[in-house]
Amino acid sequence: MNIAKIIFSYFGLYYEKITPKEKILELIKLLKPIKSQFNLIRLGSENDGGYLVPDDLKNIKYNFSPGVGNYSDFEKDLLKYGIKSYMADYSVNLKKINKNFSFIKKYIGPFDKKNYLSINSWIERAINNDKSDLIMQMDIEGDEYQTLLSLKEDNLKKIRIIVLELHNLREIKNIFFYNIVRTVLEKLNKYFYVCHIHPNNTCGLNIISNIPVPNAIEVTFIRKDRVKKLRFNKSFPHPQDRPCSNNKEEILLPKIWFR
C-alpha cells in the first residue's frame, strides 16, 4: 500500500482512477434524444411528478408506476386515455384511490423479498397473458438499475413508452457503477429510442472528466417499432419542460448531451 492510500485510509477515504472522458461520452451517446413523428405532451403535475411523453397513447391498456410517492397526477392524466394504472410503493399509504387504480404497498425490485415484489411477478400477475401495450413510469430512487436488468425481455417488449428517472449519476465516475448504468442503457437501447431528457434540478450537477453530468435525469423512451420518422433532437429545453422544484434554479440540459 502506497503512502497516499495509507493517508486516505486513515481518514476513512479511498481513491481510484476516475472514469475516462471517452467512456462518459459513450454513455451520453446512449442517451442522445431523437425526435419522432409524435409530438411530446406533458402528463402529471407542473413540477415534480410531471413528465413529457410522446403523443402515442392510443391502445395502451395499462400503466405500471413503481415508485409513486404521495402523488398520482400522472396516473390521473392517463385515465383520460382509458389507461388503467398499477402503482407500487412501500414508503406511502394510498388509502383513497380511483377505482381504476390498483395500489400495492411494496417496493418493486429484481426479486421477491421482505417489502419487495419483483418487477416480473408484478407485471405478470396484473395482466396475466394480456398482449396489450403498456406504459411504465419508474422512479424508485436508485433501485432502477438492478430492477431493469432483471426485467424479462418478453415483459420489456410489451412496454411502448418508458418514463424513467435515473439517479446517482455522479457515481459514474466509478467505473464499476458506470458499467452497471451502461449495461442498463444498452439493454433499453436494444428496443427503445430516447425521445426526451430533462435534468432533475433538485439533485445538482457534477463535472466528471470535464463533462457536466446531472446527478439525476428524467428520461422518456419510445419503442423503436413505433417510430417512422427519426432525427436527433437539437432543441432543449422543450417548451413544456418545468423544473422539478421551484425552490431551486433550473438545470438546463448541457449541450454536449444533445449536440
LUMSERO-474341 format. One record per residue (C-alpha): residue in one letter; x negated, y negated, z negated. Coordinates in steps of 0.5 Angstrom, whole numbers, padded with zeros to 4 digits, always signed. Layout:
BEGIN
AXYZ/...
This chain:
BEGIN
M+0000+0000+0000/N-0003-0007+0002/I-0003-0013-0003/A+0003-0016+0001/K+0007-0010+0000/I+0005-0010-0008/I+0007-0017-0009/F+0013-0016-0005/S+0015-0010-0009/Y+0013-0014-0016/F+0019-0019-0014/G+0024-0013-0012/L+0023-0015-0005/Y+0020-0012+0001/Y+0018-0014+0008/E+0019-0011+0015/K+0018-0013+0022/I+0024-0017+0025/T+0028-0014+0031/P+0024-0017+0037/K+0028-0022+0041/E+0028-0018+0047/K+0033-0013+0043/I+0037-0018+0041/L+0038-0021+0048/E+0040-0014+0050/L+0045-0013+0044/I+0048-0020+0046/K+0049-0017+0053/L+0054-0012+0051/L+0058-0018+0048/K+0058-0022+0054/P+0065-0024+0055/I+0069-0023+0062/K+0075-0027+0065/S+0080-0022+0068/Q+0087-0024+0071/F+0090-0024+0065/N+0091-0031+0061/L+0089-0031+0054/I+0094-0032+0049/R+0094-0034+0041/L+0097-0029+0036/G+0098-0030+0029/S+0096-0036+0025/E+0093-0042+0027/N+0087-0040+0023/D+0084-0034+0019/G+0089-0028+0022/G+0090-0031+0029/Y+0087-0028+0035/L+0086-0029+0042/V+0088-0023+0046/P+0090-0022+0054/D+0097-0023+0056/D+0097-0016+0058/L+0102-0013+0052/K+0108-0010+0057/N+0109-0003+0055/I+0104-0003+0049/K+0108+0001+0044/Y+0104+0001+0037/N+0099-0003+0034/F+0094-0001+0029/S+0092-0006+0024/P+0086-0003+0019/G+0085-0009+0014/V+0091-0014+0013/G+0090-0018+0007/N+0096-0022+0005/Y+0098-0024+0012/S+0102-0021+0017/D+0103-0026+0022/F+0099-0023+0028/E+0104-0017+0027/K+0110-0021+0027/D+0108-0024+0033/L+0107-0017+0036/L+0114-0016+0035/K+0116-0021+0040/Y+0114-0016+0045/G+0117-0010+0042/I+0111-0007+0039/K+0111-0004+0032/S+0105-0004+0027/Y+0102+0001+0023/M+0098-0003+0017/A+0093-0001+0012/D+0089-0004+0006/Y+0088-0001-0001/S+0086-0008-0003/V+0093-0011-0002/N+0100-0010-0004/L+0105-0011+0001/K+0112-0010-0002/K+0117-0013+0002/I+0115-0012+0010/N+0119-0012+0016/K+0123-0005+0018/N+0118-0005+0024/F+0112-0005+0020/S+0109+0001+0016/F+0104+0000+0011/I+0100+0005+0007/K+0095+0003+0001/K+0089+0006+0004/Y+0082+0003+0007/I+0081+0006+0014/G+0074+0009+0015/P+0071+0015+0018/F+0073+0021+0014/D+0079+0022+0008/K+0076+0021+0001/K+0079+0017-0005/N+0083+0011-0003/Y+0080+0012+0004/L+0084+0015+0010/S+0080+0017+0017/I+0082+0013+0023/N+0083+0019+0027/S+0088+0022+0022/W+0092+0015+0021/I+0093+0015+0029/E+0095+0022+0030/R+0100+0022+0024/A+0103+0016+0026/I+0104+0017+0033/N+0103+0025+0034/N+0103+0026+0041/D+0106+0020+0044/K+0101+0018+0050/S+0103+0010+0050/D+0098+0005+0050/L+0096+0002+0043/I+0093-0005+0041/M+0088-0005+0035/Q+0087-0011+0030/M+0081-0009+0026/D+0078-0013+0020/I+0075-0008+0015/E+0069-0012+0012/G+0063-0008+0015/D+0066-0001+0015/E+0068-0002+0022/Y+0061+0001+0025/Q+0062+0008+0022/T+0069+0008+0023/L+0069+0006+0030/L+0063+0011+0031/S+0068+0017+0028/L+0074+0015+0033/K+0075+0020+0037/E+0075+0019+0045/D+0082+0021+0046/N+0084+0016+0041/L+0080+0011+0043/K+0082+0011+0050/K+0089+0010+0048/I+0088+0003+0046/R+0089-0002+0051/I+0087-0008+0047/I+0082-0008+0041/V+0081-0015+0037/L+0075-0013+0032/E+0071-0017+0027/L+0064-0016+0027/H+0061-0017+0020/N+0054-0018+0017/L+0051-0019+0024/R+0045-0023+0020/E+0042-0016+0019/I+0041-0014+0026/K+0034-0017+0024/N+0033-0010+0021/I+0032-0005+0027/F+0036+0001+0023/F+0042-0004+0023/Y+0041-0006+0030/N+0041+0001+0032/I+0048+0002+0029/V+0051-0004+0032/R+0048-0003+0039/T+0051+0004+0039/V+0058+0002+0037/L+0058-0003+0042/E+0055+0002+0047/K+0061+0006+0045/L+0066+0001+0046/N+0063-0002+0053/K+0064+0005+0056/Y+0071+0004+0056/F+0072-0004+0055/Y+0070-0011+0057/V+0069-0016+0052/C+0074-0022+0054/H+0074-0026+0048/I+0069-0028+0043/H+0069-0033+0037/P+0065-0034+0031/N+0068-0034+0024/N+0066-0041+0021/T+0066-0038+0014/C+0060-0034+0015/G+0055-0038+0018/L+0049-0038+0023/N+0043-0035+0023/I+0037-0035+0027/I+0034-0029+0029/S+0027-0028+0033/N+0029-0035+0035/I+0036-0034+0037/P+0042-0036+0034/V+0047-0031+0031/P+0053-0032+0028/N+0054-0028+0022/A+0061-0025+0023/I+0065-0026+0030/E+0072-0024+0033/V+0071-0020+0039/T+0077-0018+0044/F+0076-0012+0048/I+0081-0010+0054/R+0080-0003+0057/K+0077-0003+0064/D+0082+0000+0068/R+0087-0006+0066/V+0082-0011+0070/K+0083-0012+0077/K+0079-0019+0077/L+0073-0020+0074/R+0068-0025+0073/F+0064-0028+0067/N+0067-0033+0063/K+0062-0039+0062/S+0067-0044+0059/F+0067-0044+0051/P+0071-0045+0046/H+0077-0043+0049/P+0083-0049+0048/Q+0087-0044+0043/D+0081-0043+0039/R+0081-0045+0032/P+0077-0045+0026/C+0078-0039+0021/S+0077-0044+0016/N+0079-0052+0016/N+0074-0053+0010/K+0068-0051+0014/E+0065-0054+0020/E+0067-0050+0026/I+0061-0046+0029/L+0061-0046+0037/L+0059-0040+0041/P+0052-0041+0042/K+0051-0042+0050/I+0046-0036+0050/W+0052-0031+0048/F+0056-0033+0055/R+0051-0036+0060/
